[in-house]
Amino acid sequence: MPRKQGNPPCEHTVESGDTFSILAGVYYGDPSDANANKIMAANPGVAATSLSIGQKINIPA
């Protein structure tokens, strides 16, 4: 399971197995589409299906 790397808003370094839905659960306690979409919207140009280990993404408040 991914580890929380701070409290939103923050930057997250992608680890093996991370997805926007999983990160929504880790950071917001709710892996719903609404929270996953919030993370996706904060990272324009980042494809949800191709997160790379070590890539930095924004986790909004």
Residue pairs with C-beta under 8 A, 6 or more apart in sequence:
1 17
1 22
1 26
2 15
2 17
2 18
2 22
2 23
2 26
3 15
3 26
4 26
4 27
5 11
5 12
5 13
6 12
6 59
7 27
8 27
8 28
8 59
8 60
8 61
9 58
9 59
9 60
9 61
10 58
10 59
11 56
11 57
11 58
11 59
12 18
12 23
12 27
12 56
12 57
12 58
12 59
13 54
13 55
13 56
14 51
14 52
14 53
14 54
14 55
14 56
14 57
15 53
16 53
18 51
19 36
19 48
19 51
20 36
20 37
20 39
20 40
20 48
20 51
21 31
21 33
21 36
22 31
23 36
23 39
23 57
23 59
24 30
24 31
24 32
24 35
24 36
24 38
24 39
25 31
25 35
27 35
27 39
27 59
28 35
28 38
36 48
38 60
39 57
39 58
39 59
39 60
40 46
40 48
41 60
42 57
42 58
42 59
42 60
43 57
43 58
46 55
46 57
51 57
